[in-house]
Amino acid sequence: METYLEIRKIKLWARVGVLEEERKLGQLFNLDVFLWADFKNCTLNDDINKTVDYAKLVEILKYQSKKINCFTIEKYSDEILKIINKEFELRRIKIMLTKCKPPIIGFDGEVSIVRVFENK
């Protein structure tokens, strides 16, 4: 049976974008995270120390994102994967990073990047 932890709509503020104003002022991003880990011990013993502390993860991501300043969501998503991988020993990480209001004239949608990282 495949089991993963899913955390949706983490609101992050970061200075990411091609426009200087985006990198100066920052903007809102949404992050969905999917984490594959060994949940067996947690499940068997109901031991919170044997699972992923998602409250800690959200706190770390919010704090670290405020320090990020780059041009592309590709680079930003790579930094997010590095942060998660450094903090937690996970088999697989999948993220979907969404730029909520990209400054594109005549466009009212969102732009997302989906990334998958696997520890070998």
Backbone as JSON, one array per atom type, in Angstrom:
{
  "sequence": "METYLEIRKIKLWARVGVLEEERKLGQLFNLDVFLWADFKNCTLNDDINKTVDYAKLVEILKYQSKKINCFTIEKYSDEILKIINKEFELRRIKIMLTKCKPPIIGFDGEVSIVRVFENK",
  "N": [[0.85, -1.18, 0.0], [0.58, 2.16, -0.89], [1.48, 5.07, 0.8], [1.22, 8.47, 1.57], [1.87, 11.74, 2.85], [-0.08, 14.61, 2.58], [-0.01, 18.04, 2.18], [-1.77, 20.91, 1.77], [-2.08, 24.06, 0.1], [-0.22, 25.84, 1.4], [0.55, 28.98, 2.35], [2.89, 31.14, 1.09], [5.26, 33.78, 1.2], [7.34, 35.37, -1.02], [10.21, 36.74, -2.72], [10.17, 36.62, -5.81], [10.53, 36.64, -9.26], [10.57, 37.92, -12.63], [10.28, 40.63, -13.04], [11.59, 43.58, -11.57], [10.14, 44.79, -9.54], [8.65, 42.64, -8.51], [10.64, 41.16, -7.24], [11.47, 43.01, -5.41], [9.21, 43.79, -3.82], [7.92, 41.37, -3.32], [5.63, 38.54, -3.34], [2.59, 36.55, -3.19], [2.56, 33.03, -2.9], [1.25, 29.74, -3.41], [1.68, 26.56, -1.97], [1.68, 23.14, -2.48], [2.36, 20.11, -0.93], [3.63, 16.85, -1.09], [4.5, 14.04, 0.68], [6.46, 11.21, 0.94], [7.09, 8.73, 3.22], [8.28, 6.44, 5.75], [5.68, 5.35, 7.34], [4.99, 3.34, 9.0], [5.82, 2.7, 11.73], [4.68, 4.83, 13.13], [1.99, 4.39, 12.57], [1.52, 1.83, 13.68], [2.13, 2.18, 16.42], [1.0, 4.56, 17.15], [2.69, 6.78, 17.44], [3.79, 9.94, 17.65], [6.34, 10.85, 17.28], [7.38, 9.38, 15.27], [6.64, 10.18, 12.79], [6.13, 12.65, 10.18], [6.63, 15.92, 11.16], [4.47, 18.08, 10.4], [3.68, 20.64, 11.13], [6.05, 21.84, 11.93], [7.38, 21.73, 9.49], [5.83, 23.49, 7.86], [6.27, 25.89, 9.25], [9.09, 26.2, 8.94], [9.27, 26.42, 6.12], [7.8, 28.8, 5.66], [9.38, 30.67, 7.02], [11.94, 30.4, 5.74], [11.27, 31.02, 3.09], [10.91, 33.75, 3.05], [13.46, 34.69, 2.84], [14.28, 34.16, 0.3], [15.23, 35.2, -2.93], [14.85, 35.44, -6.2], [14.74, 34.93, -9.82], [13.04, 33.02, -11.09], [10.26, 30.68, -10.82], [11.07, 28.13, -11.05], [13.67, 28.01, -9.94], [13.01, 28.8, -7.33], [11.32, 26.67, -6.59], [13.19, 24.62, -6.55], [14.78, 25.41, -4.39], [12.92, 25.09, -2.33], [12.56, 22.29, -2.37], [15.15, 21.53, -1.57], [15.19, 22.56, 1.05], [13.15, 21.04, 2.33], [14.17, 18.43, 1.99], [16.55, 18.6, 3.44], [15.65, 18.86, 6.08], [14.06, 16.62, 6.64], [14.01, 13.07, 6.49], [13.09, 11.6, 3.77], [11.53, 9.41, 1.44], [10.48, 10.21, -0.99], [9.56, 13.29, -2.51], [7.11, 15.49, -3.54], [6.17, 18.49, -5.03], [3.93, 21.2, -5.65], [4.19, 24.3, -6.76], [2.7, 27.4, -6.81], [2.3, 30.41, -8.46], [0.39, 32.95, -7.53], [-0.72, 35.35, -8.64], [0.43, 36.13, -11.36], [2.14, 38.76, -13.05], [0.87, 39.31, -15.78], [-0.33, 40.83, -18.56], [-3.76, 40.88, -19.27], [-4.19, 38.33, -18.33], [-5.67, 36.26, -16.01], [-5.16, 34.08, -14.48], [-3.32, 31.44, -12.81], [0.09, 30.37, -12.35], [1.88, 27.38, -12.27], [4.42, 25.14, -11.05], [5.41, 21.79, -11.07], [7.26, 19.58, -9.18], [9.32, 16.73, -8.6], [11.16, 14.89, -6.28], [13.4, 12.33, -5.56], [14.9, 10.3, -3.14], [17.59, 8.19, -3.43]],
  "CA": [[0.0, 0.0, 0.0], [1.33, 3.42, -0.94], [0.98, 6.08, 1.72], [1.97, 9.73, 1.59], [1.26, 12.85, 3.57], [-0.36, 15.72, 1.68], [-0.26, 19.33, 2.83], [-2.23, 21.78, 0.69], [-2.29, 25.51, 0.18], [0.66, 26.56, 2.31], [0.72, 30.33, 1.81], [4.27, 31.6, 1.26], [5.6, 35.08, 0.63], [8.72, 35.34, -1.49], [10.62, 37.73, -3.73], [10.47, 35.82, -6.99], [9.93, 37.14, -10.48], [11.42, 38.57, -13.63], [10.19, 42.08, -12.84], [12.29, 44.07, -10.38], [9.12, 45.04, -8.52], [8.31, 41.35, -7.89], [11.73, 40.78, -6.34], [11.58, 44.03, -4.37], [8.05, 43.76, -2.93], [7.49, 40.02, -3.02], [4.27, 38.19, -3.7], [2.05, 35.35, -2.58], [2.61, 31.74, -3.58], [0.65, 28.59, -2.74], [2.51, 25.37, -2.1], [1.14, 21.84, -2.1], [3.48, 19.22, -0.68], [3.31, 15.42, -0.94], [5.69, 13.47, 1.31], [6.48, 9.76, 1.12], [7.98, 8.33, 4.3], [7.89, 5.18, 6.38], [4.68, 5.68, 8.36], [4.64, 2.08, 9.66], [5.96, 2.8, 13.19], [3.67, 5.76, 13.62], [0.69, 3.74, 12.45], [1.42, 0.71, 14.63], [2.24, 2.59, 17.83], [0.42, 5.9, 17.33], [3.81, 7.53, 17.98], [3.96, 11.18, 16.87], [7.76, 11.04, 16.99], [7.74, 8.51, 14.14], [6.0, 10.69, 11.58], [6.61, 13.96, 9.75], [6.04, 17.03, 11.91], [4.09, 19.02, 9.33], [3.63, 22.0, 11.68], [7.43, 22.3, 11.84], [7.66, 21.91, 8.07], [5.19, 24.73, 7.41], [6.99, 26.99, 9.9], [10.39, 26.33, 8.28], [9.06, 26.92, 4.76], [7.38, 30.2, 5.72], [10.54, 31.46, 7.44], [12.98, 30.37, 4.71], [10.79, 31.65, 1.86], [11.1, 35.21, 3.16], [14.86, 34.97, 2.52], [14.55, 33.81, -1.09], [15.12, 36.26, -3.93], [15.32, 34.87, -7.47], [13.97, 35.31, -10.99], [12.1, 32.03, -11.61], [9.64, 29.72, -9.89], [11.87, 26.92, -11.16], [14.72, 28.13, -8.91], [12.33, 28.82, -6.03], [10.87, 25.31, -6.29], [14.39, 23.86, -6.22], [15.14, 25.79, -3.02], [11.94, 24.45, -1.44], [12.93, 20.86, -2.29], [16.37, 21.43, -0.74], [14.8, 22.81, 2.45], [12.41, 19.87, 2.83], [15.08, 17.28, 2.03], [17.52, 18.81, 4.53], [15.0, 18.74, 7.39], [13.35, 15.35, 6.85], [14.47, 11.92, 5.72], [11.91, 11.14, 3.05], [11.8, 8.63, 0.22], [10.05, 10.96, -2.18], [8.92, 14.58, -2.25], [6.5, 16.11, -4.72], [5.61, 19.79, -4.69], [3.34, 22.04, -6.69], [4.36, 25.69, -6.37], [1.83, 28.22, -7.65], [2.37, 31.88, -8.41], [-1.05, 33.23, -7.49], [-1.13, 36.46, -9.52], [1.55, 36.55, -12.2], [1.84, 40.05, -13.69], [0.77, 39.15, -17.23], [-1.47, 41.63, -19.03], [-4.86, 40.12, -19.85], [-4.2, 36.96, -17.79], [-6.22, 36.27, -14.66], [-4.97, 32.74, -13.92], [-2.16, 31.14, -11.98], [1.15, 29.59, -12.99], [2.42, 26.42, -11.3], [5.44, 24.18, -11.44], [5.35, 20.56, -10.29], [8.6, 18.97, -9.1], [9.39, 15.48, -7.84], [12.51, 14.55, -5.85], [13.46, 10.99, -4.95], [16.15, 9.86, -2.54], [17.93, 6.86, -3.92]],
  "C": [[0.89, 1.24, 0.0], [0.66, 4.44, -0.03], [1.86, 7.32, 1.63], [1.16, 10.76, 2.35], [1.1, 14.01, 2.6], [-0.7, 16.96, 2.49], [-0.6, 20.31, 1.71], [-2.31, 23.24, 1.09], [-1.51, 26.17, 1.32], [0.9, 27.92, 1.66], [2.14, 30.81, 2.15], [4.45, 32.95, 0.59], [7.06, 35.04, 0.23], [8.95, 36.41, -2.55], [11.11, 36.98, -4.96], [9.78, 36.43, -8.2], [10.93, 37.82, -11.39], [11.43, 40.08, -13.41], [10.88, 42.48, -11.54], [11.32, 44.3, -9.22], [8.73, 43.75, -7.78], [9.39, 40.94, -6.88], [11.9, 41.77, -5.2], [10.45, 43.89, -3.34], [7.66, 42.36, -2.48], [6.05, 39.8, -3.43], [3.88, 36.86, -3.09], [2.18, 34.15, -3.5], [1.82, 30.74, -2.75], [1.54, 27.4, -3.0], [1.72, 24.16, -1.62], [2.32, 20.89, -2.01], [2.95, 17.8, -0.48], [4.58, 14.74, -0.46], [5.53, 11.97, 1.5], [7.52, 9.43, 2.18], [7.53, 6.97, 4.81], [6.97, 5.51, 7.55], [4.3, 4.45, 9.2], [4.7, 2.19, 11.19], [4.95, 3.74, 13.81], [2.3, 5.11, 13.64], [0.5, 2.66, 13.5], [1.33, 1.17, 16.08], [1.61, 3.94, 18.14], [1.44, 6.85, 17.95], [4.06, 8.77, 17.11], [5.42, 11.46, 16.55], [8.23, 10.23, 15.8], [7.05, 8.94, 12.85], [6.59, 12.05, 11.23], [5.87, 15.04, 10.54], [5.69, 18.13, 10.9], [3.94, 20.45, 9.84], [5.02, 22.63, 11.6], [7.79, 22.6, 10.39], [7.08, 23.23, 7.55], [5.92, 25.94, 7.98], [8.34, 27.25, 9.22], [10.23, 26.93, 6.88], [8.67, 28.39, 4.75], [8.58, 31.1, 6.06], [11.59, 31.54, 6.32], [12.56, 31.08, 3.43], [10.98, 33.16, 1.88], [12.52, 35.62, 2.79], [15.19, 34.78, 1.03], [14.3, 35.0, -2.01], [15.72, 35.7, -5.22], [14.37, 35.26, -8.59], [12.83, 34.33, -11.31], [11.48, 31.16, -10.52], [10.37, 28.38, -9.97], [12.96, 26.9, -10.08], [14.1, 28.09, -7.52], [11.88, 27.42, -5.64], [12.05, 24.41, -5.92], [14.83, 24.16, -4.79], [14.19, 25.14, -2.0], [12.26, 22.96, -1.28], [14.16, 20.66, -1.43], [16.05, 21.6, 0.74], [14.12, 21.58, 3.05], [13.35, 18.68, 2.99], [16.1, 17.4, 3.16], [16.9, 18.51, 5.9], [14.45, 17.34, 7.68], [13.95, 14.26, 5.96], [13.26, 11.28, 5.04], [12.33, 10.37, 1.8], [11.55, 9.45, -1.03], [9.36, 12.23, -1.73], [8.34, 15.07, -3.58], [5.92, 17.44, -4.26], [4.93, 20.39, -5.92], [3.37, 23.47, -6.14], [3.59, 26.57, -7.35], [2.04, 29.7, -7.39], [0.93, 32.35, -8.58], [-1.5, 34.31, -8.46], [0.06, 36.92, -10.36], [1.18, 37.83, -12.96], [1.9, 39.94, -15.22], [-0.49, 39.89, -17.69], [-2.5, 40.73, -19.69], [-4.96, 38.68, -19.37], [-4.63, 37.01, -16.34], [-6.02, 34.93, -13.95], [-3.76, 32.65, -13.01], [-1.15, 30.37, -12.82], [1.75, 28.68, -11.93], [3.55, 25.62, -11.92], [5.3, 22.98, -10.5], [6.73, 19.92, -10.36], [8.52, 17.72, -8.24], [10.87, 15.2, -7.55], [12.47, 13.18, -5.2], [14.85, 10.74, -4.39], [16.41, 8.45, -2.98], [18.61, 6.04, -2.86]]
}
